[in-house]
Amino acid sequence: MNEVFKALSHPVRRRIIAMLRDGPKPSGDIAAQFDMAWPTVTGHLNALKDAGLVEAERDGASIRYRLNISAAEEAVAFLMDLTKAGATAPAADTEGHANAPEPGKN
C-alpha cells in the first residue's frame, strides 16, 4: 500500500493515471503529453507499474499501459476507511492536533 501512495504522490503520475482512465494507451502517446525526456516518463511509468497501479503489455514494438482498477480500488477503500474513522475521532484544534483532555481534567 505504501508504494501505491508513494507513486500517487507525484503530479505527473497522477496525470498518467487520469489519462489511462479513458482506456489503455501506448507509451509513446503517454510520453507525447509531457515536456520531459523519454527516460523520465519511463521512470514514472515504471513507478506506477511497480506500485501495481498500471499493467504493461507489449503491442508489437510498443508497450501499452492500462490502469489496474483493483489496486486503485484498494487505495480508495483504504482512504474511505480513514475518513470513516476520522468521523468518530476527536475534533482537531486549529493547528490540526487532536483535542485531548488535559491531564487530570477528564
MMTF fields as JSON, N, C-alpha, C and O atoms, coordinates in Angstrom:
{
  "mmtfVersion": "1.0.0",
  "mmtfProducer": "UNKNOWN",
  "numBonds": 423,
  "numAtoms": 424,
  "numGroups": 106,
  "numChains": 1,
  "numModels": 1,
  "chainsPerModel": [1],
  "groupsPerChain": [106],
  "chainIdList": ["A"],
  "bondAtomList": [4, 2, 8, 6, 12, 10, 16, 14, 20, 18, 24, 22, 28, 26, 32, 30, 36, 34, 40, 38, 44, 42, 48, 46, 52, 50, 56, 54, 60, 58, 64, 62, 68, 66, 72, 70, 76, 74, 80, 78, 84, 82, 88, 86, 92, 90, 96, 94, 100, 98, 104, 102, 108, 106, 112, 110, 116, 114, 120, 118, 124, 122, 128, 126, 132, 130, 136, 134, 140, 138, 144, 142, 148, 146, 152, 150, 156, 154, 160, 158, 164, 162, 168, 166, 172, 170, 176, 174, 180, 178, 184, 182, 188, 186, 192, 190, 196, 194, 200, 198, 204, 202, 208, 206, 212, 210, 216, 214, 220, 218, 224, 222, 228, 226, 232, 230, 236, 234, 240, 238, 244, 242, 248, 246, 252, 250, 256, 254, 260, 258, 264, 262, 268, 266, 272, 270, 276, 274, 280, 278, 284, 282, 288, 286, 292, 290, 296, 294, 300, 298, 304, 302, 308, 306, 312, 310, 316, 314, 320, 318, 324, 322, 328, 326, 332, 330, 336, 334, 340, 338, 344, 342, 348, 346, 352, 350, 356, 354, 360, 358, 364, 362, 368, 366, 372, 370, 376, 374, 380, 378, 384, 382, 388, 386, 392, 390, 396, 394, 400, 398, 404, 402, 408, 406, 412, 410, 416, 414, 420, 418],
  "bondOrderList": [1, 1, 1, 1, 1, 1, 1, 1, 1, 1, 1, 1, 1, 1, 1, 1, 1, 1, 1, 1, 1, 1, 1, 1, 1, 1, 1, 1, 1, 1, 1, 1, 1, 1, 1, 1, 1, 1, 1, 1, 1, 1, 1, 1, 1, 1, 1, 1, 1, 1, 1, 1, 1, 1, 1, 1, 1, 1, 1, 1, 1, 1, 1, 1, 1, 1, 1, 1, 1, 1, 1, 1, 1, 1, 1, 1, 1, 1, 1, 1, 1, 1, 1, 1, 1, 1, 1, 1, 1, 1, 1, 1, 1, 1, 1, 1, 1, 1, 1, 1, 1, 1, 1, 1, 1],
  "groupList": [{"groupName": "MET", "atomNameList": ["N", "CA", "C", "O"], "elementList": ["N", "C", "C", "O"], "formalChargeList": [0, 0, 0, 0], "bondAtomList": [1, 0, 2, 1, 3, 2], "bondOrderList": [1, 1, 2], "singleLetterCode": "M", "chemCompType": "L-PEPTIDE LINKING"}, {"groupName": "ASN", "atomNameList": ["N", "CA", "C", "O"], "elementList": ["N", "C", "C", "O"], "formalChargeList": [0, 0, 0, 0], "bondAtomList": [1, 0, 2, 1, 3, 2], "bondOrderList": [1, 1, 2], "singleLetterCode": "N", "chemCompType": "L-PEPTIDE LINKING"}, {"groupName": "GLU", "atomNameList": ["N", "CA", "C", "O"], "elementList": ["N", "C", "C", "O"], "formalChargeList": [0, 0, 0, 0], "bondAtomList": [1, 0, 2, 1, 3, 2], "bondOrderList": [1, 1, 2], "singleLetterCode": "E", "chemCompType": "L-PEPTIDE LINKING"}, {"groupName": "VAL", "atomNameList": ["N", "CA", "C", "O"], "elementList": ["N", "C", "C", "O"], "formalChargeList": [0, 0, 0, 0], "bondAtomList": [1, 0, 2, 1, 3, 2], "bondOrderList": [1, 1, 2], "singleLetterCode": "V", "chemCompType": "L-PEPTIDE LINKING"}, {"groupName": "PHE", "atomNameList": ["N", "CA", "C", "O"], "elementList": ["N", "C", "C", "O"], "formalChargeList": [0, 0, 0, 0], "bondAtomList": [1, 0, 2, 1, 3, 2], "bondOrderList": [1, 1, 2], "singleLetterCode": "F", "chemCompType": "L-PEPTIDE LINKING"}, {"groupName": "LYS", "atomNameList": ["N", "CA", "C", "O"], "elementList": ["N", "C", "C", "O"], "formalChargeList": [0, 0, 0, 0], "bondAtomList": [1, 0, 2, 1, 3, 2], "bondOrderList": [1, 1, 2], "singleLetterCode": "K", "chemCompType": "L-PEPTIDE LINKING"}, {"groupName": "ALA", "atomNameList": ["N", "CA", "C", "O"], "elementList": ["N", "C", "C", "O"], "formalChargeList": [0, 0, 0, 0], "bondAtomList": [1, 0, 2, 1, 3, 2], "bondOrderList": [1, 1, 2], "singleLetterCode": "A", "chemCompType": "L-PEPTIDE LINKING"}, {"groupName": "LEU", "atomNameList": ["N", "CA", "C", "O"], "elementList": ["N", "C", "C", "O"], "formalChargeList": [0, 0, 0, 0], "bondAtomList": [1, 0, 2, 1, 3, 2], "bondOrderList": [1, 1, 2], "singleLetterCode": "L", "chemCompType": "L-PEPTIDE LINKING"}, {"groupName": "SER", "atomNameList": ["N", "CA", "C", "O"], "elementList": ["N", "C", "C", "O"], "formalChargeList": [0, 0, 0, 0], "bondAtomList": [1, 0, 2, 1, 3, 2], "bondOrderList": [1, 1, 2], "singleLetterCode": "S", "chemCompType": "L-PEPTIDE LINKING"}, {"groupName": "HIS", "atomNameList": ["N", "CA", "C", "O"], "elementList": ["N", "C", "C", "O"], "formalChargeList": [0, 0, 0, 0], "bondAtomList": [1, 0, 2, 1, 3, 2], "bondOrderList": [1, 1, 2], "singleLetterCode": "H", "chemCompType": "L-PEPTIDE LINKING"}, {"groupName": "PRO", "atomNameList": ["N", "CA", "C", "O"], "elementList": ["N", "C", "C", "O"], "formalChargeList": [0, 0, 0, 0], "bondAtomList": [1, 0, 2, 1, 3, 2], "bondOrderList": [1, 1, 2], "singleLetterCode": "P", "chemCompType": "L-PEPTIDE LINKING"}, {"groupName": "ARG", "atomNameList": ["N", "CA", "C", "O"], "elementList": ["N", "C", "C", "O"], "formalChargeList": [0, 0, 0, 0], "bondAtomList": [1, 0, 2, 1, 3, 2], "bondOrderList": [1, 1, 2], "singleLetterCode": "R", "chemCompType": "L-PEPTIDE LINKING"}, {"groupName": "ILE", "atomNameList": ["N", "CA", "C", "O"], "elementList": ["N", "C", "C", "O"], "formalChargeList": [0, 0, 0, 0], "bondAtomList": [1, 0, 2, 1, 3, 2], "bondOrderList": [1, 1, 2], "singleLetterCode": "I", "chemCompType": "L-PEPTIDE LINKING"}, {"groupName": "ASP", "atomNameList": ["N", "CA", "C", "O"], "elementList": ["N", "C", "C", "O"], "formalChargeList": [0, 0, 0, 0], "bondAtomList": [1, 0, 2, 1, 3, 2], "bondOrderList": [1, 1, 2], "singleLetterCode": "D", "chemCompType": "L-PEPTIDE LINKING"}, {"groupName": "GLY", "atomNameList": ["N", "CA", "C", "O"], "elementList": ["N", "C", "C", "O"], "formalChargeList": [0, 0, 0, 0], "bondAtomList": [1, 0, 2, 1, 3, 2], "bondOrderList": [1, 1, 2], "singleLetterCode": "G", "chemCompType": "PEPTIDE LINKING"}, {"groupName": "GLN", "atomNameList": ["N", "CA", "C", "O"], "elementList": ["N", "C", "C", "O"], "formalChargeList": [0, 0, 0, 0], "bondAtomList": [1, 0, 2, 1, 3, 2], "bondOrderList": [1, 1, 2], "singleLetterCode": "Q", "chemCompType": "L-PEPTIDE LINKING"}, {"groupName": "TRP", "atomNameList": ["N", "CA", "C", "O"], "elementList": ["N", "C", "C", "O"], "formalChargeList": [0, 0, 0, 0], "bondAtomList": [1, 0, 2, 1, 3, 2], "bondOrderList": [1, 1, 2], "singleLetterCode": "W", "chemCompType": "L-PEPTIDE LINKING"}, {"groupName": "THR", "atomNameList": ["N", "CA", "C", "O"], "elementList": ["N", "C", "C", "O"], "formalChargeList": [0, 0, 0, 0], "bondAtomList": [1, 0, 2, 1, 3, 2], "bondOrderList": [1, 1, 2], "singleLetterCode": "T", "chemCompType": "L-PEPTIDE LINKING"}, {"groupName": "TYR", "atomNameList": ["N", "CA", "C", "O"], "elementList": ["N", "C", "C", "O"], "formalChargeList": [0, 0, 0, 0], "bondAtomList": [1, 0, 2, 1, 3, 2], "bondOrderList": [1, 1, 2], "singleLetterCode": "Y", "chemCompType": "L-PEPTIDE LINKING"}],
  "groupTypeList": [0, 1, 2, 3, 4, 5, 6, 7, 8, 9, 10, 3, 11, 11, 11, 12, 12, 6, 0, 7, 11, 13, 14, 10, 5, 10, 8, 14, 13, 12, 6, 6, 15, 4, 13, 0, 6, 16, 10, 17, 3, 17, 14, 9, 7, 1, 6, 7, 5, 13, 6, 14, 7, 3, 2, 6, 2, 11, 13, 14, 6, 8, 12, 11, 18, 11, 7, 1, 12, 8, 6, 6, 2, 2, 6, 3, 6, 4, 7, 0, 13, 7, 17, 5, 6, 14, 6, 17, 6, 10, 6, 6, 13, 17, 2, 14, 9, 6, 1, 6, 10, 2, 10, 14, 5, 1],
  "groupIdList": [1, 2, 3, 4, 5, 6, 7, 8, 9, 10, 11, 12, 13, 14, 15, 16, 17, 18, 19, 20, 21, 22, 23, 24, 25, 26, 27, 28, 29, 30, 31, 32, 33, 34, 35, 36, 37, 38, 39, 40, 41, 42, 43, 44, 45, 46, 47, 48, 49, 50, 51, 52, 53, 54, 55, 56, 57, 58, 59, 60, 61, 62, 63, 64, 65, 66, 67, 68, 69, 70, 71, 72, 73, 74, 75, 76, 77, 78, 79, 80, 81, 82, 83, 84, 85, 86, 87, 88, 89, 90, 91, 92, 93, 94, 95, 96, 97, 98, 99, 100, 101, 102, 103, 104, 105, 106],
  "secStructList": [7, 2, 2, 2, 2, 2, 2, 2, 6, 1, 2, 2, 2, 2, 2, 2, 2, 2, 2, 2, 6, 6, 7, 7, 3, 3, 2, 2, 2, 2, 2, 6, 6, 1, 1, 1, 7, 2, 2, 2, 2, 2, 2, 2, 2, 2, 2, 2, 2, 2, 6, 6, 1, 3, 3, 3, 3, 3, 3, 6, 6, 3, 3, 3, 3, 3, 3, 7, 2, 2, 2, 2, 2, 2, 2, 2, 2, 2, 2, 2, 2, 2, 2, 2, 2, 2, 2, 2, 1, 7, 7, 5, 7, 6, 6, 1, 7, 5, 7, 7, 7, 7, 6, 6, 7, 7],
  "xCoordList": [0.826, 0.0, 0.87, 0.511, 2.008, 2.887, 3.368, 3.465, 3.672, 4.139, 3.06, 3.367, 1.804, 0.699, 0.66, 0.597, 0.697, 0.623, 1.891, 1.828, 3.025, 4.264, 4.175, 4.57, 3.654, 3.513, 2.543, 2.769, 1.483, 0.471, 0.894, 0.209, 2.002, 2.43, 2.985, 3.115, 3.309, 3.889, 2.807, 2.04, 2.736, 1.683, 1.715, 0.662, 2.897, 2.974, 2.323, 1.606, 2.566, 1.966, 0.453, -0.272, -0.022, -1.475, -2.085, -3.189, -1.371, -1.857, -1.892, -2.828, -0.888, -0.86, -2.048, -2.71, -2.319, -3.473, -4.755, -5.616, -4.887, -6.081, -6.214, -7.319, -5.108, -5.135, -5.593, -6.346, -5.141, -5.444, -6.862, -7.325, -7.561, -8.968, -9.809, -10.842, -9.375, -10.102, -9.809, -10.459, -8.841, -8.5, -7.002, -6.262, -6.55, -5.116, -4.524, -5.196, -3.246, -2.557, -1.125, -0.493, -0.621, 0.79, 1.7, 1.341, 2.863, 3.801, 4.147, 4.333, 4.237, 4.546, 3.474, 3.785, 2.205, 1.108, 1.148, 0.87, 1.498, 1.604, 2.753, 2.588, 3.908, 5.097, 4.876, 5.407, 4.095, 3.859, 3.11, 3.129, 2.454, 1.682, 2.548, 2.054, 3.833, 4.714, 5.929, 6.45, 6.37, 7.574, 8.745, 9.283, 9.122, 10.248, 10.889, 10.3, 12.075, 12.815, 12.11, 11.473, 12.242, 11.637, 12.02, 11.139, 13.301, 13.645, 12.931, 12.664, 12.62, 11.894, 10.47, 9.969, 9.815, 8.457, 8.472, 7.606, 9.45, 9.575, 9.731, 9.161, 10.49, 10.649, 9.328, 9.046, 8.517, 7.201, 6.295, 5.584, 6.324, 5.514, 5.956, 5.125, 7.261, 7.769, 7.364, 7.062, 7.357, 6.931, 5.468, 5.101, 4.631, 3.211, 3.048, 2.203, 3.864, 3.809, 4.272, 3.641, 5.367, 5.889, 4.888, 4.84, 4.09, 3.08, 1.819, 0.912, 1.766, 0.602, -0.557, -1.653, -0.333, -1.413, -1.66, -2.769, -0.635, -0.796, -0.181, 0.693, -0.658, -0.108, 0.406, -0.179, 1.496, 2.091, 1.988, 2.161, 1.7, 1.676, 2.314, 2.1, 3.091, 3.756, 2.733, 1.91, 2.804, 1.931, 2.831, 3.009, 3.394, 4.377, 5.642, 6.243, 6.044, 7.252, 6.967, 7.891, 5.707, 5.298, 4.859, 4.629, 4.753, 4.202, 2.949, 2.973, 1.856, 0.593, 0.416, 0.672, -0.025, -0.274, -1.764, -2.478, -2.222, -3.63, -3.699, -2.821, -4.749, -4.981, -5.356, -6.184, -4.758, -5.112, -6.149, -5.815, -7.398, -8.501, -8.454, -8.761, -8.081, -8.118, -7.166, -7.505, -5.99, -5.051, -5.596, -5.472, -6.195, -6.782, -7.948, -8.095, -8.78, -9.917, -9.45, -10.064, -8.373, -7.839, -7.389, -7.638, -6.729, -6.276, -7.467, -7.458, -8.488, -9.685, -10.392, -10.834, -10.497, -11.143, -10.397, -11.017, -9.075, -8.275, -8.57, -8.763, -8.606, -8.884, -10.294, -10.515, -11.242, -12.615, -12.698, -13.42, -11.96, -11.932, -11.344, -11.802, -10.325, -9.725, -10.736, -10.804, -11.514, -12.476, -13.597, -14.122, -13.969, -14.968, -14.422, -15.121, -13.159, -12.529, -12.381, -12.53, -12.086, -11.928, -13.225, -13.21, -14.348, -15.644, -15.93, -16.698, -15.326, -15.56, -14.372, -14.41, -13.331, -12.15, -12.412, -13.302, -11.636, -11.801, -11.545, -10.741, -12.215, -12.036, -10.607, -9.961, -10.127, -8.775, -8.827, -9.812, -7.748, -7.673, -7.282, -7.167, -7.079, -6.797, -5.454, -5.218, -4.577, -3.279, -3.276, -2.221, -4.417, -4.513, -4.218, -4.14, -4.05, -3.785, -5.103, -6.023, -5.187, -6.41, -6.588, -5.634, -7.801, -8.093, -8.252, -9.159, -7.399, -7.463, -7.613, -7.14, -8.263, -8.403, -7.028, -6.108, -6.92, -5.663, -5.49, -6.471, -4.254, -4.006, -4.683, -4.552, -5.403, -6.073, -7.411, -8.058, -7.864, -9.148, -10.059, -10.546, -10.278, -11.143, -12.556, -13.442],
  "yCoordList": [-1.194, 0.0, 1.258, 2.255, 1.222, 2.392, 2.763, 3.943, 1.742, 2.004, 2.709, 3.553, 2.359, 2.993, 4.482, 5.305, 4.83, 6.245, 7.001, 8.181, 6.336, 6.967, 7.262, 8.338, 6.299, 6.502, 7.642, 8.429, 7.73, 8.768, 10.142, 11.134, 10.21, 11.484, 12.448, 13.642, 11.946, 12.804, 13.244, 12.41, 14.548, 15.043, 14.435, 14.238, 14.141, 13.522, 12.15, 11.781, 11.4, 10.059, 10.145, 9.312, 11.136, 11.311, 11.667, 11.226, 12.464, 12.786, 11.538, 11.353, 10.685, 9.444, 8.569, 8.002, 8.456, 7.673, 8.25, 7.5, 9.556, 10.197, 9.88, 9.634, 9.885, 9.565, 8.129, 7.853, 7.233, 5.811, 5.455, 4.351, 6.359, 6.091, 5.953, 5.284, 6.58, 6.503, 5.218, 4.941, 4.431, 3.176, 3.056, 4.013, 1.879, 1.642, 2.605, 3.027, 2.942, 3.847, 3.357, 2.833, 3.533, 3.213, 4.185, 5.338, 3.7, 4.54, 5.813, 6.865, 5.735, 6.93, 7.999, 9.188, 7.582, 8.548, 9.209, 10.399, 8.419, 8.97, 9.974, 11.085, 9.585, 10.439, 11.744, 12.786, 11.689, 12.884, 13.971, 15.131, 13.622, 14.593, 15.384, 16.292, 15.041, 15.664, 16.275, 15.742, 17.397, 18.062, 17.625, 18.393, 16.342, 15.797, 14.686, 14.184, 14.312, 13.278, 11.923, 11.623, 11.125, 9.794, 8.954, 8.324, 8.917, 8.114, 8.571, 7.756, 9.856, 10.362, 9.831, 9.395, 9.869, 9.339, 7.84, 7.339, 7.135, 5.697, 5.431, 4.471, 6.26, 6.112, 6.269, 5.526, 7.231, 7.414, 6.214, 5.746, 5.722, 4.548, 3.326, 2.536, 3.178, 2.049, 2.16, 1.153, 3.384, 3.574, 3.172, 2.532, 3.546, 3.166, 1.654, 1.042, 1.068, -0.379, -1.123, -2.096, -0.669, -1.306, -1.229, -2.117, -0.165, 0.001, -0.807, -0.893, -1.393, -2.185, -1.36, -1.887, -0.073, 0.803, 0.68, 0.934, 0.294, 0.076, -1.261, -1.786, -1.791, -3.018, -2.684, -1.86, -3.32, -3.085, -4.357, -5.467, -4.164, -5.309, -4.884, -3.777, -5.79, -5.49, -5.554, -6.467, -4.553, -4.481, -4.206, -3.056, -5.263, -5.099, -4.484, -5.015, -3.361, -2.68, -1.717, -1.139, -1.543, -0.586, -1.322, -2.531, -0.569, -1.092, -0.29, 0.94, -0.991, -0.349, -0.458, -1.504, 0.636, 0.668, 0.77, 1.481, 0.05, 0.107, 0.252, -0.211, 0.898, 1.096, -0.225, -0.965, -0.525, -1.706, -1.258, -0.727, -1.482, -0.986, -1.534, -0.804, -2.795, -3.382, -2.664, -2.469, -2.269, -1.547, -0.166, 0.291, 0.489, 1.808, 1.696, 2.525, 0.667, 0.467, 0.199, 0.671, -0.553, -0.845, 0.442, 0.63, 1.321, 2.594, 3.463, 4.088, 3.503, 4.293, 3.735, 4.495, 2.411, 1.781, 2.138, 2.414, 2.132, 2.492, 3.93, 4.205, 4.846, 6.247, 6.43, 7.234, 5.685, 5.783, 5.279, 5.848, 4.216, 3.718, 4.77, 4.929, 5.488, 6.54, 7.649, 8.165, 8.01, 9.093, 8.651, 9.463, 7.382, 6.875, 6.931, 7.33, 6.526, 6.561, 8.003, 8.301, 8.897, 10.311, 10.94, 11.899, 10.418, 10.971, 10.741, 11.49, 9.719, 9.433, 9.84, 9.689, 10.351, 10.759, 12.102, 12.843, 12.42, 13.711, 14.853, 14.718, 15.96, 17.131, 17.641, 17.461, 18.274, 18.813, 20.291, 20.968, 20.79, 22.219, 22.932, 22.282, 24.217, 24.985, 24.64, 24.968, 23.992, 23.601, 22.153, 21.641, 21.477, 20.123, 19.044, 17.867, 19.426, 18.449, 17.983, 18.778, 16.699, 16.179, 16.807, 16.906, 17.226, 17.781, 16.64, 15.817, 16.597, 15.578, 16.297, 17.423, 15.659, 16.328, 16.567, 15.763, 17.688, 17.965, 16.959, 16.494, 16.619, 15.65, 16.122, 17.28, 15.212, 15.497, 16.187, 16.502, 16.442, 17.116, 16.235, 16.679, 15.022, 14.111, 14.404, 13.746],
  "zCoordList": [0.0, 0.0, 0.0, -0.626, 0.694, 0.724, -0.673, -1.01, -1.492, -2.853, -3.679, -4.52, -3.435, -4.162, -3.858, -4.771, -2.579, -2.211, -2.599, -2.946, -2.543, -2.995, -4.493, -4.941, -5.266, -6.71, -7.007, -7.927, -6.245, -6.476, -5.964, -6.216, -5.256, -4.685, -5.736, -5.467, -6.921, -7.956, -8.946, -9.427, -9.257, -10.143, -11.555, -12.162, -12.074, -13.411, -13.385, -14.315, -12.335, -12.239, -12.093, -12.636, -11.371, -11.261, -12.613, -12.933, -13.409, -14.763, -15.634, -16.413, -15.511, -16.29, -15.905, -16.775, -14.611, -14.145, -14.739, -15.2, -14.733, -15.297, -16.785, -17.268, -17.508, -18.933, -19.165, -20.098, -18.326, -18.507, -18.085, -18.372, -17.414, -17.071, -18.332, -18.319, -19.423, -20.686, -21.453, -22.461, -20.992, -21.645, -21.853, -21.629, -22.283, -22.492, -23.518, -24.459, -23.315, -24.229, -24.446, -23.529, -25.669, -25.926, -25.174, -24.935, -24.814, -24.061, -24.822, -24.209, -26.139, -26.935, -26.833, -26.777, -26.808, -26.657, -25.284, -25.145, -24.279, -22.921, -22.869, -22.366, -23.385, -23.344, -24.109, -23.726, -25.187, -26.005, -25.246, -25.659, -24.154, -23.378, -22.392, -21.723, -22.3, -21.311, -21.981, -22.961, -21.443, -21.93, -21.056, -20.259, -21.24, -20.479, -21.289, -22.246, -20.911, -21.634, -21.513, -20.504, -22.559, -22.592, -21.364, -20.779, -20.947, -19.762, -18.494, -17.612, -18.391, -17.228, -17.22, -16.184, -18.382, -18.486, -18.185, -17.468, -18.729, -18.477, -16.986, -16.467, -16.296, -14.848, -14.114, -13.174, -14.539, -13.92, -14.201, -13.312, -15.436, -15.778, -14.976, -14.528, -14.798, -14.008, -12.541, -11.902, -12.005, -10.614, -10.457, -9.471, -11.427, -11.387, -11.537, -10.885, -12.401, -12.61, -11.356, -10.943, -10.753, -9.534, -8.386, -7.535, -8.365, -7.319, -7.629, -6.801, -8.816, -9.189, -9.719, -9.911, -9.958, -10.429, -11.927, -12.397, -12.676, -14.111, -14.488, -13.798, -15.593, -16.156, -17.545, -18.247, -17.941, -19.249, -20.078, -19.575, -21.368, -22.275, -23.595, -24.088, -24.138, -25.403, -26.525, -26.591, -27.415, -28.581, -29.78, -30.182, -30.342, -31.417, -30.857, -29.924, -31.433, -30.971, -29.826, -29.255, -29.493, -28.463, -27.198, -27.207, -26.129, -24.876, -24.578, -24.584, -24.316, -23.955, -22.448, -21.852, -21.845, -20.409, -20.166, -20.873, -19.158, -18.753, -17.251, -16.523, -16.8, -15.375, -14.724, -15.254, -13.587, -12.806, -11.779, -10.72, -12.117, -11.301, -9.876, -8.933, -9.697, -8.349, -7.394, -6.227, -7.861, -6.988, -6.643, -5.507, -7.62, -7.365, -6.392, -5.495, -6.57, -5.663, -4.239, -3.281, -4.099, -2.77, -2.079, -0.889, -2.823, -2.25, -1.857, -0.796, -2.705, -2.4, -1.167, -0.304, -1.085, 0.074, 1.358, 2.385, 1.296, 2.46, 2.882, 4.067, 1.916, 2.232, 2.78, 3.685, 2.233, 2.736, 4.177, 4.996, 4.482, 5.856, 6.791, 7.922, 6.313, 7.135, 7.416, 8.531, 6.408, 6.612, 7.543, 8.305, 7.493, 8.442, 9.854, 10.785, 10.01, 11.322, 11.785, 12.97, 10.842, 11.181, 11.636, 12.407, 11.173, 11.556, 13.033, 13.638, 13.618, 15.032, 15.905, 17.126, 15.275, 16.037, 16.716, 16.3, 17.765, 18.432, 17.458, 16.536, 17.658, 16.803, 16.93, 17.962, 15.878, 15.886, 16.207, 15.915, 16.816, 17.064, 15.774, 14.735, 15.807, 14.595, 13.974, 12.811, 14.711, 14.168, 13.706, 13.33, 13.72, 13.222, 14.249, 13.899, 15.522, 16.569, 17.168, 17.363, 17.456, 18.066, 19.441, 20.213, 19.741, 21.06, 22.047, 21.919, 22.996, 24.045, 25.369, 25.524, 26.317, 27.612, 28.234, 28.086, 28.929, 29.635, 30.744, 31.324, 31.044, 32.128, 33.418, 33.813, 34.061, 35.322, 35.155, 36.154, 33.897, 33.676, 32.807, 31.767, 33.227, 32.465, 32.746, 32.201]
}
